[in-house]
């Protein structure tokens, strides 16, 4: 059972977050409301929240997923790929390290964003992307291997992160964007290839039988119900403008 979730509240600086495309101005009031709905979803799914205060030095601070990777009873504090985000890890480490048996670190020259790491049972996939470099993926892979995980690296040739294209809506299945469909390292896991127009919703979070997912994707909500999963749709428009998906707003263990 997953018992805890770490989040960071959005601050006024969120509007200056890093983004690749201009999908419109971030509306801070709406972002705050959407974050509240997200926290409610985490609580519905049975987690107790550790809530970090906004830190306006780091506009992208609410995307806490990128700062830490949970591997069972252990946690890896990352070294985010974009230098503007490196300072976010300090408060995260301070808040969560007491929960874990051991705390590991990605060190220079390695970079890892948690958005590039998909963990399913004892398997982990690490995307080598514009944020996670090969040195970081190798460091994280070695840690995962030592902790008993089966590790695979994936080249992410487009978009931001691996989990822009894949996510786990359940304990034994992944949703995958068609652009990744031929990726051989996912051959031994059940996958549902989503429609291209559902691609954004690939990024989701499975917690204790609940699937937290972006709202507005009724086909995938139905898919969850048909499989006995309980979808919790959460509006994500403001975080999407900053290239963020559902999983990026929390670290769960
Ligand atoms: C960034 O570019 O770093 C943020 N604006 C978005 C990070 C999203 N992270 C994630 O999906 N794990």
Boltz pocket constraint, residues with backbone or C-beta under 6 A from the ligand:
constraints:
  - pocket:
      binder: B
      contacts: [[A, 17], [A, 18], [A, 19], [A, 60], [A, 63], [A, 65], [A, 66], [A, 82], [A, 85], [A, 114], [A, 115], [A, 116], [A, 161], [A, 242], [A, 243], [A, 244], [A, 245], [A, 247], [A, 248]]
      max_distance: 6.0
